[in-house]
Amino acid sequence: MSIMYYEIDQADRERINTFITDKWMSLLMVVHGEAVNLALADGWYACDGEEIVGLLTYRITGDSMEILSLDSLHEQQGIGSALLGKAVEKAKESGLRKISLITTNDNLNALRFYQKQGFDMVRIYPNVLEHARRMKPEIPMTGNDGIPLKHEIEMEMILKPEGAGIPIPGMPIPGMPIPGMAPPDFPIPGMTPPEGMPPGRPDEFLFKDQVTSLPNMAALWMLANEKVQALRAEGKQPAVVYLDVISMHSYNTHFGYDKGNELLRLIAETIDKEFGGSLLGRGPDDHFVLLYEYNGDDEIREKIDAINHSIREATDNTSEGVRAGVCALREDTDAVRGLDLARQALKDIGREMNANCGFYSPKRDDEFWKERYVVENFDTAMEKQWIKVFYQPIISTKTCEIEVLEALARWVDPERGMISPGDFIPVLSRHHLLYKLDLYMAEQVSREFKLRIAAGLPKIPVSVNFSAQDFDHVDVPGSLREIVERNGITPQDIIVEITEQDIAKGTDGFRLQLEQIRENGHRLWIDDFGSGYSSLNVITQYPVDRIKVDMDIIRHMDDNNGANRKILKALVGVCRELGMHTLSEGVETKEQQEFLSEIECEMLQGFYFYKPIPLEVYLQKNP
């Protein structure tokens, strides 16, 4: 057997996705309660001839590489070791500090394999998989050895030994399920060491953070539920706070890891002082976890502000301190679930640099479940044609006759009814699945041309929206050519729409593909023109046939003493001088129509004329 190894590229995605779904039934996996789409991950795969016999996927966050999956069909050939070796080589070339991975307590062979490869066990996350199953019920209840799957085990390989949080070499891999492991002999408030435990045993390093001397995650969860119960017994509401050190990676890079460790200890002491009497532990990397009595959002904001003020003073403003995600626990929410929600609240702060606190809202839970439904049912929705083409006519300003139809995606779900484009399109964008939707829409539109012609309707061209993401995943010009030829239509029948924001951020390769689309005979329109900051650059740098003025400009054309009216008039004039055609969307009133006609904008679209309708309704209205 001759095994060949390849790095995953876009051309391999379909084969890789099939391998993943055959092995794990889904392209989604859950890591610490976060849904991760393996279809987007980088990595390597091994082939025996045409058969894929091994796969490793990873993602890079900050200065770390996280192994998401590692699987091989013929381990006796050393495939897993070889794939892991490629990951280590990549991480070293990229200057990363460590490689981490998550395994479970059921497979002792896997634990020993990773230890042999140079990984050490650094944290245990008890009962995490119980929550994961609530999110993803198909996760198995038992593992390879029949041991109940309850715990995630985090393992690390440190590539730069001077880094913070170095694991202790030779940490033992337990020969029994994790639930039987006793707490260690070291001072953690509230944790009683078992009777007769010898001092200094290696298990200490499973429970105590070596930088801050705080409880680590394994120890924290041994104490968390007791703390929650105690607070509730006193009639108090517990809360989980997930804290992130701001720009820790930059601090380490500038001052070194020894100073970074000093900063972590300072922050731990400052948090403990401000939240006295609370349960505080060290989380992964540059994070801390706090469980305390909740007394309102304002109190937390004041405490975080006080912590940051103290840290800035102590570090001469070289550190900005921390940001926090907060989840006040409801009666039906345990500490593990609370941590997931607090982590999400922190993530939702995003790049709002003025916000140091984010608070979980039950609304976020609804959004999460909606997102999961979209991702997991998207392929089915296309296969069963729950996603339908709705057509919105575009008319000539002069004649008011329909000249073009715009194709709009509408998800009509048999269980949930109409799913708004505002709900599913952003989700597909985040998961880099828009290319599937856009090509599906182009295919459906091309097929429905025949139905419109058979009904005796004029062969009106249709505009189809494409995303800049599409051009990173597929050969858009080639795919469009195949769709057109397969359905017996011409390139002039399909107009390609790209948003101004996408075009403004386009690469040289993106530009070349747009030029190829026009050379193939398709017209190119810029959608949402005027919604960004690069409008004039866009129309001078790209081969565009028509600009589509953003509806917000039309909607607010009388604001600021009619400033948008002047802008629109000038814009239409500039486009006319450049030989470029114009279209205004979002027309909702007669006044707007008359103004746009007066400035000689050539085409109009909006609810004032027509709303989007499916093909069957369109055929009924045009018998």
C-alpha positions in Angstrom: 0.0 0.0 0.0 1.5 3.4 -1.1 0.1 6.2 0.9 0.2 9.8 -0.5 -0.5 12.9 1.5 -2.1 16.1 0.2 -3.0 19.5 1.6 -6.7 20.2 1.3 -7.7 22.8 -1.4 -11.0 23.9 -2.8 -11.0 21.2 -5.5 -10.9 18.5 -2.8 -13.8 19.8 -0.7 -16.6 17.6 -2.1 -14.5 14.4 -1.6 -13.4 15.5 1.9 -17.0 16.4 2.9 -18.2 13.0 1.8 -15.4 11.3 3.9 -16.4 13.4 6.9 -20.1 12.7 6.7 -19.4 9.0 6.2 -17.4 8.9 9.3 -19.3 11.3 11.6 -22.7 11.7 9.9 -22.4 15.5 9.9 -20.0 18.3 8.8 -20.7 20.0 12.1 -18.9 19.1 15.3 -19.2 20.7 18.8 -16.1 22.0 20.6 -16.7 23.5 24.0 -20.3 24.0 23.0 -19.4 25.9 19.8 -20.6 24.5 16.5 -17.7 24.1 14.1 -18.1 23.4 10.4 -15.4 21.0 9.3 -16.2 21.7 5.7 -14.4 25.1 6.1 -11.4 23.7 7.9 -7.8 23.5 6.6 -5.8 20.4 6.8 -4.3 17.3 5.0 -5.6 14.0 3.8 -4.1 10.7 3.0 -4.9 8.6 -0.1 -4.3 5.0 -1.0 -4.8 5.2 -4.7 -8.2 7.0 -5.1 -9.5 6.1 -1.6 -9.2 8.6 1.2 -7.8 6.7 4.2 -6.9 9.5 6.6 -7.8 13.2 7.4 -6.6 15.9 9.7 -8.4 19.3 10.0 -7.3 22.3 12.0 -7.9 26.0 12.6 -5.5 28.7 13.8 -6.6 31.1 16.5 -4.1 33.6 17.8 -0.8 31.9 18.5 -2.3 28.4 18.6 -3.3 25.6 16.2 -6.3 23.6 17.2 -6.7 20.1 15.8 -10.4 19.7 15.0 -10.3 16.1 13.7 -7.8 13.3 13.1 -9.0 10.0 11.7 -7.3 7.2 9.7 -8.5 3.9 8.4 -5.2 2.1 8.6 -3.4 3.2 11.7 -0.9 0.4 11.3 0.6 2.3 8.4 1.3 5.3 10.6 -1.1 7.6 8.8 -2.3 9.4 11.9 1.3 10.0 13.0 2.2 11.3 9.5 -0.8 13.7 9.4 0.0 15.0 12.8 3.6 15.5 11.8 2.5 17.7 9.0 0.4 19.8 11.4 3.4 20.2 13.7 5.6 21.3 10.8 3.0 23.8 9.7 2.6 25.2 13.2 6.4 25.6 13.6 6.7 27.3 10.2 3.9 29.7 11.2 5.7 30.6 14.5 2.8 29.3 16.6 3.3 28.8 20.3 1.3 25.6 20.8 -0.9 22.9 19.2 -4.0 21.8 21.1 -6.7 19.2 20.7 -9.8 17.9 22.4 -10.4 14.2 23.0 -12.8 12.3 25.2 -12.4 10.0 28.2 -13.7 6.8 26.5 -10.7 6.0 24.2 -7.5 5.3 26.2 -5.7 4.3 23.1 -6.2 7.8 21.7 -4.9 9.3 24.9 -1.8 7.2 24.8 -1.3 7.9 21.1 -1.3 11.6 21.6 1.0 11.3 24.6 3.4 9.3 22.5 3.3 12.1 19.9 4.4 14.6 22.5 1.1 15.9 23.8 0.3 16.4 27.5 -3.1 16.4 29.2 -3.7 19.9 30.6 -7.4 20.3 31.4 -10.5 18.2 31.9 -14.0 19.6 31.1 -16.4 17.4 33.1 -19.9 16.8 31.7 -19.4 19.0 28.7 -20.7 16.4 26.4 -24.0 16.3 28.2 -24.6 19.8 27.0 -23.2 19.0 23.5 -25.8 16.2 23.1 -28.5 18.8 23.8 -27.2 20.7 20.9 -26.4 17.7 18.7 -28.3 14.6 19.8 -26.6 12.2 17.5 -23.4 12.4 19.6 -22.9 8.8 20.9 -23.6 8.0 24.6 -20.6 5.6 24.9 -17.2 5.5 23.3 -15.0 2.9 21.8 -14.5 0.9 25.0 -18.1 1.1 26.1 -17.2 3.7 28.7 -19.9 6.4 29.0 -18.8 9.6 27.2 -19.0 12.4 29.6 -15.8 14.4 29.6 -13.6 16.3 27.2 -9.9 16.2 27.7 -7.7 19.0 26.4 -4.2 18.1 25.3 -1.4 20.4 24.3 2.0 20.3 22.6 4.1 23.4 23.5 6.3 24.5 20.6 7.9 27.5 22.4 8.9 26.3 25.9 9.1 29.8 27.3 5.4 30.2 26.8 2.9 30.7 29.6 1.1 27.7 31.2 3.7 25.1 30.3 2.4 21.6 31.0 4.5 19.2 33.1 6.2 16.5 31.0 5.2 13.0 31.8 1.8 13.7 33.2 0.2 10.3 33.6 -2.7 9.2 31.4 -5.2 7.6 33.8 -6.1 4.0 33.2 -9.6 4.5 34.4 -12.5 6.8 33.4 -12.1 10.4 34.6 -15.1 10.3 37.0 -13.1 8.1 39.4 -10.2 10.6 39.7 -9.9 12.1 43.1 -9.1 15.8 43.8 -5.4 16.6 44.5 -3.6 17.6 47.7 -3.2 21.4 47.3 -5.0 24.4 48.7 -8.0 25.4 46.7 -10.8 27.0 48.8 -13.7 24.7 49.2 -11.9 21.6 47.9 -11.1 18.9 50.5 -8.3 16.5 49.5 -9.2 12.9 49.9 -8.0 11.2 53.1 -4.6 9.5 52.8 -3.6 11.2 49.5 0.2 11.5 49.4 1.5 15.2 49.0 2.9 16.4 45.7 1.3 13.7 43.6 1.3 14.5 39.8 -2.5 14.7 39.8 -2.0 18.3 41.2 -1.2 19.5 37.8 -4.6 18.3 36.5 -6.4 20.7 38.9 -4.1 23.7 39.6 -3.1 26.4 37.1 0.7 26.6 37.3 0.9 30.3 36.4 -1.7 31.9 38.7 -2.2 29.0 41.3 -5.9 29.3 40.7 -8.1 26.3 40.2 -8.0 25.2 36.6 -11.2 24.2 34.7 -11.2 20.7 36.0 -11.1 21.8 39.6 -13.5 24.6 38.9 -16.3 22.3 37.7 -15.8 20.1 40.8 -16.8 23.1 42.8 -19.1 25.0 40.5 -22.4 23.2 41.1 -21.9 23.3 44.9 -21.4 27.1 44.6 -24.5 27.4 42.5 -26.6 25.4 44.9 -25.3 27.4 47.9 -26.2 30.7 46.3 -29.6 29.5 45.3 -30.2 28.1 48.8 -29.6 31.7 50.1 -32.1 33.1 47.7 -29.4 34.6 45.5 -29.0 34.3 41.7 -25.7 32.9 40.5 -23.9 34.2 37.4 -21.0 32.9 35.3 -18.5 35.5 34.0 -16.1 34.6 31.3 -13.2 37.1 31.2 -10.7 37.6 28.3 -7.4 39.5 28.7 -7.3 42.2 26.1 -4.5 41.8 23.5 -2.7 39.2 25.5 -0.9 37.9 22.4 0.5 41.4 21.6 1.6 41.8 25.2 3.5 38.5 25.2 5.1 39.4 21.8 6.2 42.9 23.1 7.3 42.1 26.6 7.9 38.3 26.6 6.1 35.4 28.2 7.6 36.0 31.7 6.1 39.4 31.8 2.9 37.9 30.3 2.8 35.5 33.3 3.2 38.4 35.7 0.3 40.1 34.0 -1.9 37.0 34.4 -1.1 36.8 38.1 -1.8 40.5 38.5 -5.1 40.2 36.8 -6.0 37.1 38.8 -5.3 39.0 42.1 -7.2 42.1 40.9 -10.3 40.1 39.9 -10.2 38.1 43.2 -10.0 41.4 45.2 -12.9 43.0 43.3 -15.1 39.9 43.4 -14.3 38.8 46.9 -16.0 35.6 48.1 -16.6 34.4 44.5 -15.3 31.2 42.9 -12.5 32.2 40.5 -10.5 29.9 38.1 -8.1 30.0 35.2 -9.7 29.2 31.9 -8.1 28.3 28.6 -5.2 30.5 27.5 -5.8 34.1 28.5 -9.2 33.6 30.0 -10.6 33.5 33.6 -13.9 32.1 34.8 -15.8 33.5 37.7 -18.9 32.3 39.5 -20.5 34.8 41.9 -23.7 36.4 43.2 -25.5 38.4 40.5 -26.8 41.8 41.5 -27.5 43.4 38.2 -25.7 44.4 35.0 -24.6 47.8 36.4 -22.7 46.3 39.3 -20.7 44.0 37.0 -19.9 46.9 34.7 -18.6 48.9 37.6 -16.5 46.1 38.9 -15.0 45.4 35.4 -14.2 49.1 35.1 -12.6 49.1 38.5 -10.5 46.1 37.6 -9.3 47.7 34.4 -8.5 50.9 36.1 -6.3 49.1 38.6 -4.6 47.0 35.9 -3.8 50.1 33.8 -2.4 51.9 36.8 -0.2 48.9 37.8 1.1 48.4 34.2 1.6 52.0 33.3 -1.2 51.6 30.7 0.6 48.8 28.8 -2.4 46.6 29.4 -6.0 47.5 28.9 -7.3 44.9 31.3 -10.1 42.5 30.6 -13.4 42.1 28.8 -16.2 40.0 30.2 -19.2 37.9 29.0 -21.9 37.4 31.6 -24.7 34.9 32.0 -27.0 35.2 35.0 -28.2 31.6 35.6 -31.9 30.8 35.4 -33.3 27.9 37.5 -33.0 25.5 34.6 -29.4 26.5 33.7 -26.3 24.8 35.2 -22.8 26.2 35.4 -21.5 24.4 32.3 -24.3 25.7 30.2 -23.8 29.1 31.8 -20.2 29.1 30.8 -21.1 28.5 27.1 -23.6 31.3 27.2 -21.1 33.7 28.9 -18.5 32.8 26.3 -21.0 33.6 23.6 -21.9 36.9 25.2 -18.2 37.8 25.2 -17.9 36.8 21.6 -20.9 39.0 20.7 -19.1 42.1 21.9 -17.0 41.7 18.7 -15.0 44.7 17.8 -16.9 47.2 19.9 -13.8 48.6 21.6 -15.8 50.8 24.0 -17.7 47.8 25.4 -16.0 45.8 28.1 -19.1 43.7 29.1 -21.5 41.6 27.1 -24.6 40.0 28.7 -26.3 36.9 27.6 -29.9 37.2 26.5 -32.3 34.3 25.9 -32.8 35.9 22.4 -29.3 34.7 21.6 -30.3 31.1 22.3 -33.1 31.5 19.7 -30.6 32.8 17.2 -28.3 30.0 17.8 -30.9 27.3 17.2 -32.1 29.1 14.1 -28.6 29.2 12.8 -28.1 25.5 13.5 -31.4 24.7 11.7 -30.3 26.6 8.6 -26.8 25.1 8.4 -28.0 21.5 9.0 -31.0 21.7 6.6 -29.6 23.8 3.9 -28.6 21.0 1.5 -32.1 19.3 2.1 -33.8 22.7 1.4 -32.1 22.8 -2.0 -32.6 19.2 -2.8 -36.3 19.3 -2.0 -36.6 22.8 -3.5 -37.9 24.5 -0.3 -35.7 27.4 -1.4 -37.7 29.0 -4.2 -37.0 31.7 -6.7 -39.2 34.8 -6.3 -39.1 37.3 -9.1 -39.3 41.1 -8.7 -39.8 43.0 -11.9 -37.6 46.0 -12.9 -39.3 48.5 -15.2 -38.2 51.1 -17.7 -38.6 54.6 -16.4 -39.9 55.9 -19.7 -42.3 53.1 -20.7 -43.1 51.5 -17.3 -42.7 48.1 -19.1 -40.9 45.2 -17.4 -37.4 44.9 -18.8 -35.6 42.6 -16.3 -36.6 40.3 -13.4 -34.5 40.0 -10.3 -34.3 36.5 -8.8 -34.6 36.6 -5.0 -34.2 33.5 -2.7 -37.1 32.6 -0.4 -37.0 29.6 1.9 -40.5 28.1 2.3 -40.0 25.5 5.0 -42.5 22.7 5.5 -42.1 23.0 9.3 -41.2 26.6 9.9 -43.0 28.3 7.1 -41.3 31.3 5.4 -37.7 31.7 6.7 -36.7 35.3 6.0 -33.6 36.0 3.8 -32.4 38.2 6.7 -32.3 35.0 8.8 -30.7 32.5 6.5 -28.5 34.5 4.1 -26.2 35.9 6.9 -25.9 32.4 8.3 -24.8 31.0 5.0 -22.4 33.8 4.6 -20.8 33.1 8.0 -20.4 29.5 7.1 -19.1 30.2 3.6 -22.0 28.4 1.9 -23.3 31.2 -0.2 -21.7 29.8 -3.3 -24.0 26.8 -3.1 -27.1 29.1 -2.8 -26.0 31.4 -5.7 -25.3 28.6 -8.1 -28.6 26.9 -7.1 -30.4 30.1 -7.9 -28.7 30.4 -11.2 -29.7 26.8 -12.1 -33.3 27.3 -11.0 -33.7 30.5 -12.9 -32.2 28.9 -16.1 -34.7 25.9 -15.8 -37.6 28.2 -15.3 -36.9 30.1 -18.5 -38.4 27.2 -20.3 -41.6 27.4 -18.3 -42.0 31.1 -18.9 -41.4 30.6 -22.7 -43.8 27.7 -22.8 -46.4 29.9 -21.2 -46.0 32.4 -24.1 -44.3 35.0 -22.0 -41.5 37.2 -23.4 -37.9 36.0 -22.8 -37.1 38.7 -20.2 -33.5 38.5 -18.8 -33.1 37.7 -15.1 -30.5 39.2 -12.7 -29.0 36.8 -10.1 -27.1 37.8 -7.0 -23.6 36.5 -6.4 -21.3 37.0 -3.4 -17.5 37.6 -3.5 -17.2 34.4 -1.4 -18.4 32.4 -4.4 -15.3 33.3 -6.3 -13.1 31.8 -3.6 -14.9 28.4 -3.6 -15.8 27.7 -7.3 -14.9 28.8 -10.8 -18.0 31.1 -11.2 -17.5 32.0 -14.9 -17.0 28.3 -15.7 -20.0 27.2 -13.6 -22.3 29.8 -15.2 -21.2 28.7 -18.6 -22.1 25.1 -17.8 -25.5 26.1 -16.4 -26.4 28.3 -19.4 -25.4 25.5 -21.9 -27.2 22.8 -19.9 -30.5 24.7 -20.0 -30.3 26.0 -23.6 -30.3 29.7 -22.8 -27.8 32.5 -23.6 -25.4 34.4 -21.4 -27.4 37.6 -22.1 -30.4 35.9 -20.3 -28.5 35.9 -16.9 -27.3 39.2 -15.4 -24.7 38.9 -12.6 -25.2 41.2 -9.6 -22.4 41.9 -7.1 -22.7 44.3 -4.2 -20.5 47.4 -4.0 -19.0 46.2 -0.7 -17.9 42.9 -2.3 -16.4 44.6 -5.4 -14.6 47.1 -3.3 -12.8 44.3 -1.3 -12.1 42.2 -4.4 -8.7 40.8 -5.1 -6.9 40.7 -8.5 -8.2 37.1 -9.0 -11.7 38.3 -8.3 -11.4 41.1 -10.9 -10.1 38.6 -13.5 -13.2 36.4 -12.9 -15.5 39.4 -13.3 -13.8 40.3 -16.6 -14.2 36.7 -17.7 -18.0 36.8 -16.9 -18.4 39.8 -19.1 -16.3 38.3 -21.9 -18.6 35.2 -21.7 -21.5 37.5 -22.6 -23.1 38.2 -19.2 -23.9 41.8 -18.1 -22.5 42.9 -14.7 -24.4 45.1 -12.3 -23.3 46.7 -9.0 -25.9 46.2 -6.3 -26.4 48.4 -3.2 -24.4 51.2 -4.8 -23.8 54.1 -2.5 -24.0 52.0 0.7 -20.2 51.9 1.2 -17.3 54.3 1.0 -15.7 53.3 -2.3 -18.4 54.1 -4.8 -16.5 56.3 -7.2 -13.4 54.0 -7.2 -15.6 51.0 -8.0 -17.2 52.5 -11.1 -13.9 53.6 -12.5 -12.0 50.4 -11.8 -14.4 47.6 -12.8 -16.1 46.7 -16.1 -19.7 47.5 -15.0 -22.8 47.7 -17.2 -25.2 49.2 -14.7 -25.2 50.5 -11.1 -28.2 49.8 -8.8 -28.6 52.7 -6.3 -29.0 51.5 -2.7 -32.6 51.9 -1.5 -31.6 53.8 1.6 -30.5 56.8 -0.6 -34.0 56.8 -2.2 -35.8 56.3 1.2 -34.0 59.3 2.7 -33.7 61.5 -0.3 -35.4 64.4 1.5 -33.2 64.3 4.6 -30.7 67.1 5.3 -32.5 69.5 3.2 -32.7 67.2 0.2 -28.9 66.4 0.1 -29.6 62.9 -1.4 -31.6 64.4 -4.2 -28.5 66.4 -5.3 -26.3 63.4 -4.9 -28.6 61.2 -7.0 -28.8 63.8 -9.7 -25.1 64.2 -9.9 -24.5 60.4 -9.8 -26.9 59.7 -12.7 -25.1 62.4 -14.7 -21.7 61.0 -14.0 -22.8 57.5 -15.0 -24.3 58.9 -18.2 -21.0 60.5 -19.1 -19.2 57.2 -18.4 -21.6 55.3 -20.6 -22.9 53.4 -17.6 -26.6 52.7 -17.1 -28.6 53.4 -13.9 -31.3 51.7 -11.8 -32.8 52.7 -8.5 -34.3 50.1 -6.1 -36.6 50.6 -3.2 -39.1 52.9 -5.0 -42.2 53.1 -2.8 -44.0 56.3 -3.6 -45.2 58.3 -6.7 -43.0 61.2 -5.6 -39.9 59.1 -5.7 -40.9 57.8 -9.1 -41.4 61.3 -10.5 -38.1 62.5 -9.2 -36.1 59.6 -10.6 -37.8 60.0 -13.9 -37.0 63.7 -13.9 -33.2 63.1 -13.4 -33.4 60.4 -16.1 -32.6 57.3 -14.0 -33.2 54.6 -16.6 -34.8 51.8 -14.6 -36.8 51.5 -11.4 -37.6 48.7 -8.9 -39.7 48.7 -5.8 -43.0 47.8 -4.0 -44.6 50.8 -5.7 -44.6 48.8 -8.9 -44.3 45.1 -8.0 -43.5 42.9 -5.0 -41.4 39.7 -5.4 -43.6 36.7 -6.4 -42.9 33.0 -7.2 -43.0 31.7 -10.8 -46.5 30.1 -10.4 -48.0 33.4 -9.3 -46.2 35.2 -12.1 -47.6 32.8 -14.6 -51.1 33.3 -13.2 -50.8 37.1 -13.5 -49.5 36.8 -17.1 -51.7 34.2 -18.7 
